[in-house]
Amino acid sequence: MNFLNNTEDLYRVMNILGIKTIDELFPNFPTSNFNLPKPLEEWEVEDEFFKKFDRDFLSLIGAGVYEHFIPAEVWYIAKRSEFLTAYTPYQPEASQGTLEVVFKFQSIISNLTGFDVTNAGLWDVPTAVVEAIILGSRVKNTKKVLMPSTTNPFYRRVIKTHLPDFEFIETSIDLESGKSKLLDAPIVLIQNPNFFGVIEDKAEFDALNAFKIYISDDPNFLIMLKPFAADVFIGNSQPLGNPVAFGAEHAAIFSTKLEYLRLIPGRIVAQTFDTDGKIAYTLTLQTREQHIRKEKATSNICTNNQLNIIASTIYLMLLGRKGIEKIVNRCIYNLNLFKEKFKPVFSADSLYECVFSFDHKRYIDLKNEGIYAGLELGKIYPELDGCYLVYVPDTVSLDTVYGVINRLR
Amino acid sequence: MNLEAIRFLINASKKNYCIDSNFVPLGSCTMKYNRKILEKLVECRQYIKLHPLCGMPKAILDILLELEAFLKELTGFEAVSLWQQSGAHAEWVSMLMIRKYLSDRKVVLIPELAHGTNFASAIRAGFEVIHLKCNEGSIDIYDLKSKISSSVASIMLTYPNTLGVFEDNIIEVIDIAHKYGAIVYLDGANFNAFIGRFKPAEIGFDIMHLNLHKTFGTPHGSGGAGAGVICTNKKLSPYLPLPRLSNDDIENSIGYVTPFYGNVSTLIKAWAYIKLHGSSINKISELAVLKANYLKKLLENDFKVLTTKAAHEVVIEVEDAYSYAKALLDFGFYAPTINFPYKNVLMIEPTECESFQTIEKFVDALKKIKYSKVYLNNPPHSTPVKRVDEVFAARNLKLKDSSSI
């Protein structure tokens, strides 16, 4: 597998080019000094890599990265050469595999969320929200955004970095219910359930007159929690078939109304026919994109996280509604075990994530053993010192859940 | 488990051309072979179960620090940000850094032949973009001199340029920009042309991005996940995004650009790629440039070659790039980049991986297409679908069917 060594024809080719050394093909800059180690064999790299990992740990944390069961088939299929080493599907005749699968993704998501149109995916939730805000700013001619503090804080800071010219109103948390405080603004975001796992008030959101952006951080639960009516739907594709992997394996779902179609970022796949009348798929409306419109493009995005979207599609197709139901019911059941023993800090209903107050010393003792019984909130929200945001994956055994609960009481 | 769905997916996959089955000579994309050992590492249980909010394990910190060190060594720059999702994201973030550093300057200069993301990224950061004229692919110095001023925050360059040439006047361009206090940005998409040979920081660039899914052999994945790493010198390092892996001065950082740690899987793969090559990494650019020059030699007698002195890619003019692209599919080749940076050109990048025989076969195919018009009779004919009706697609706009869960 070392391409740098197959040089049998090297001298023949250099002769044809009329050069004595390859140096002649390069500019005259002095060759720099590079301090690099000797090349390693594959097994040497493996050894070095695996040796670095020492201990196992248990994490009962979601907060944007949700562990779920992923059938082994998902990545066996997603990492087939044909998907893994394929280029972006600009030549449709040679990319029907990618295009068919992405079209399926667009279809499943549009039908699941109730939004007209879904694109091929964006980088991650916060940058997708940035795109939605930019879309809203074009539609409403505004730079003012309501972004409640109940929106994931790790997302909020990314959103603000990318939009330095925008004004963000970050309303405080309702410390009794845990819901967002909503007020009128031209662009409004809501994450539902919110960062604290609390289910938001549909009527209050519906009553707002604004460009609305709805964020679903774990779309598995869309089968039981229908999105509110909004202008843009942003979904986190990590919980759909992508491993936790230190937060690395993700993409964002972007769905919206048909009327905004020509303003939206990213690639879109359309169904069409070939010259034989056979059904075929292709990228469409590329005149929105940077490679054609440059400065006037709707976005600068080029590479998105397509393979993670493909994995999500495979996951959804293989599990179907029944398979997803099984997963979400387990998550809810596991969390209810906590709710039976600890009173939730917030009064409003929660679904798969909940804030509890634990004995800090017991939490730390567990943490020192590599067991994270929730995310410490005090560091991010001083008003929630002593509170922990808990998510229990469907992949955690009941024994383990009971074990942690007993250690905390 | 849905067997119908599995069959749909496997059969769909067989309709894709990919590096593992076809030569994918896309200029500026560096479609090199993706070694599977990179995948094996990030599939291990110890890694995939790690949650980013449980602290940074020493294993990950070690790898990321070593990756930073390698990238600094390869580029000559002082500081690195690993967190950006792609080249375009890295450009956007770099422009935000430059905006904070030179807050009273509103203009960015970009050669007219630059990649589309350069323009769009500068606009995203709130800059006004002015195009620089090019002569035979290289920046027109007189045009640059007429447009440079102290309102210019940055000039975004691609080197080698988008015609695949190591521009002769690059040092002069950099000097002119520096004379007016502008930041010189390098779009590192073409880094495969000189990796391990000379360091962009030593030539005078101030900041650059690298595409790990191009130069560093991480897979394209049908459109991503990639990673765009930013490398910069002392001028701009205070503005790099958070988190910072080294205990640097962070008070001038532009903030967070990723919720957690970017595409860590891609970062680990790039780390492993560099470990596999080590001090032989210079062979990559040697062979990439040699093979592009061989390609150029084989094309010269039959095609108008716009690349005067080839680095790692070659641009040729053809009567109709779109038709040539489709015809090449019938020969089992994925099409090169078409209509960039000019209309009716093909941009071909063999990379260091392709054999001389493959390059010869590719040129033979191009000649057959040129001289025997039969191949241009509404191709392609041998692909899983024939010529796709894109006009109908845009008019009909069927963007979903009834598939659901």
Interface residues (C-beta under 8 A of the other chain):
Chain A: M1 F3 L4 N6 T7 D9 L10 R12 V13 M14 I16 L17 I22 L25 F26 P27 F29 P30 T31 S32 F34 N35 L36 P37 K38 P39 L40 E42 E44 V45 E46 E48 F49 F50 K52 F53 D54 D56 F57 S59 I61 A63 G64 V65 E67 P71 E73 W75 I77 K79 R80 S81 E82 F83 L84 T85 A86 Y87 T88 P89 Q91 P92 E93 A94 S95 Q96 G97 T98 E100 V101 F103 K104 Q106 S107 I108 S110 N111 L112 V117 T118 A120 W123 D124 V125 P126 T127 N152 F154 Y155 R157 V158 K160 T161 H162 P164 D165 I223 P243 V244 A245 F246 G247 A248 E249 A251 L261 R267 I268 V269 A270 Q271 T272 F273 D274 T275 D276 K278 A280 Y281 T282 T284 L285 E289 Q290 H291 I292 R293 K294 E295 A297 S299 N300 I301 C302 T303 N304 N305 Q306 L307 N308 I310 I314 L316 M317 L318 L319 G320 R321 I324 Y372 L375
Chain B: M1 N2 A5 I6 F8 L9 I10 A12 S13 K14 K15 N16 Y17 C18 I19 D20 S21 N22 V24 L26 C29 M31 K32 Y33 N34 R35 I37 E39 K40 L41 V42 E43 C44 Q46 Y47 I48 K49 L50 H51 P52 L53 C54 P57 K58 A59 I60 D62 I63 F70 E73 L74 G76 Q85 S86 G87 A88 H89 E91 W92 L96 R99 H115 G116 T117 F119 A120 S121 A122 I123 R124 G126 V129 F166 D168 F194 G196 R197 F198 K199 E202 I203 N211 H213 P219 H220 G221 S222 G223 G224 A225 G226 P241 I254 G255 Y256 V257 T258 P259 F260 Y261 G262 N263 V264 S265 T266 L267 I268 A272 I274 K275 L276 H277 G278 S279 S280 I281 N282 K283 I284 E286 L287 V289 L290 N293 Y294 K297 A310 A325 K326 L329 Y334 A335 F340 E352 C353 S355 F356 N378 P380 T383 P384 V385 K386 R387 V388 D389 E390 F392 A393 A394 N396 L397 K398 L399 K400 D401 S402 S403 S404 I405
